[in-house]
Amino acid sequence: MLARVNTVAFNGLEILDVELQVQISSGMPAFTIVGLPDKAVAESRERIRAAFTALGLKLPAQRITVNLSPADLVKEGSHFDLPLAVGLLEGMGVIAPAKTAPYMVLGELGLDGTLVNVNGVLPAAVAAKKRGYGIICPASQGSEAVWAGLSDIVAPQTLLQLINHFQGSEQLEIPQAKRRDDAAALPDMKDVKGQESAKRAMEIAAAGAHNLIMVGPPGSGKSMLAARLPSILPPMTTEEAIETSMIHSIAGELKDGRISFERPFRDPHHSASTPALVGGGRKARPGEISLAHNGVLFLDELPEFARPTLEALRQPLENGSVSISRVNSHTVFPARFQLVAAMNPCRCGNLGISGAECSRAPKCAEEYRSKISGPLLDRIDIQIEVPAVSPWDLSATAPGESSAEIRKRVLAAREIQKKRFVAFGCPQLLTNAQLKGELLEQAAALDNDARTLLLTYADKVRLSARAYHRTLRLARTIADLQNEIKLLKIHIAEALSLRWKMPDYKI
């Protein structure tokens, strides 16, 4: 008898169908797994043997052959434990094959027969729904499958529960969708003293999903401002939350099957390698830019990152995705993130403060600034200076504007953008930062004075085509915050002021 079980393999977010075939035949007792299994799959034999013993079952003293089809695809991960165990139970006559045929199966087995969480249940459930299957997965991850829209979900806590369910002696509960409430834990913008111009820049960045870099001395509040950006961003839609959670599920960062609707905030250390930031490694895992998909990627001390690592951000910033190529595979991860960066004006951070500058100023500032390439800076819409906070601002007792108040204005501006994109026949667009080509020209709606100011400035400072278009997007967001249909001269002027050009320090 040949038992067949449906399961999956992962290539990034792509779900590859795998048919697990189990044959129990006469011959010398043996347990062989073929089909390019990795070490984790090969070790599943011992986990299954121990789990069966814990249930009072014994593997047949015959020749057991397991084939993972297609045989030329490398099978990686411990999620093959459960489908392999189900295939053996079918071959032994414990479970009827017709019962498990309409399911995709994945899960890891403990030695006592409990089911252990595995990565990738949510994307597997999405694929199962498209293919017309149900899913069998660990109990704690059943809520992930619910978010995928599946109704036929079997989520046992142990292998014994699974056997009893299919034998009809026990009815498993239907999992319920769970969400994680992170809104209350977000820091509030009212904690920031002073820095009104920086707060205005953060509001504009949030309204249009614009990239932002802050330059200022240590202790001026750059990191504090960046950490509060998620509190003024609108929550994710259901589609965005599922798309982001699929990446977190693959990376093993989706805890207890709970999905958050708050936008992710990732702040990797400046010692992070290129694969850690953009993705890669032996199994092509998603990097920080993909884990920040639909959210914020904060890079503190930007010049301290390795230059090749920073240059690897240029393509994802433009395309909203990252392509990882290896000899045997090609993986694409979504990476539509909002970049927020912070840096000191020089290595010591005291440039311009009389008596505090180091002996190498201003040459140290020039060397420090040169670590960031012009093409990367050109992709950052808002470039502002964040000066040191005055003692008068620090001693102020009146609280500043709260994140909730700012968020209301951001939501209103996002709603204006949404209606505009629907009117343009592009409902897939969400923010002004995504405007390109004819849509940007159509949305800009410059009056004569605004056009004259922009063209004069662009010609004088020789703005690149990319910087010119990013200025238009920025001005469009400023106008949306003021509920203006046309772009006026004041909107262009504020947009240009937010593209502060870092000075070229010369000896």
Sequence and secondary structure as in RCSB ss.txt:
>XXXX:A:sequence
MLARVNTVAFNGLEILDVELQVQISSGMPAFTIVGLPDKAVAESRERIRAAFTALGLKLPAQRITVNLSPADLVK
EGSHFDLPLAVGLLEGMGVIAPAKTAPYMVLGELGLDGTLVNVNGVLPAAVAAKKRGYGIICPASQGSEAVWAGL
SDIVAPQTLLQLINHFQGSEQLEIPQAKRRDDAAALPDMKDVKGQESAKRAMEIAAAGAHNLIMVGPPGSGKSML
AARLPSILPPMTTEEAIETSMIHSIAGELKDGRISFERPFRDPHHSASTPALVGGGRKARPGEISLAHNGVLFLD
ELPEFARPTLEALRQPLENGSVSISRVNSHTVFPARFQLVAAMNPCRCGNLGISGAECSRAPKCAEEYRSKISGP
LLDRIDIQIEVPAVSPWDLSATAPGESSAEIRKRVLAAREIQKKRFVAFGCPQLLTNAQLKGELLEQAAALDNDA
RTLLLTYADKVRLSARAYHRTLRLARTIADLQNEIKLLKIHIAEALSLRWKMPDYKI
>XXXX:A:secstr
 EEEEEEEEEETTEEEEEEEEEEEESSS EEEEESSB HHHHTHHHHHHHHHHHTT    SSEEEEEEESTTS B
 SGGGHHHHHHHHHHHTTSS HHHHTTEEE  EE TTSBEE  TTHHHHHHHHHHHT EEE  GGGHHHHHHTT 
S EE  SBHHHHHHHHHTS        EEE  GGGS  GGG  S HHHHHHHHHHHHHT  EEEE  TTSSHHHH
HHTGGGTS    HHHHHHHHHHHHHTT  GGGEEE S  EE   TT  HHHHH BTTTTB  HHHHTTTSEEEES
SGGGS HHHHHTTHHHHHHSEEEEE SS EEEEE   EEEEEE SSSSS TTSTTTS TTTTHHHHHHHTTS HH
HHHT SEEEE     HHHHT  S    HHHHHHHHHHHHHHHHHHHHHTT TT  SGGG  HHHHHHHH B HHH
HHHHHHHHHHHT  HHHHHHHHHHHHHHHHHTT SSB HHHHHHHHHTB        
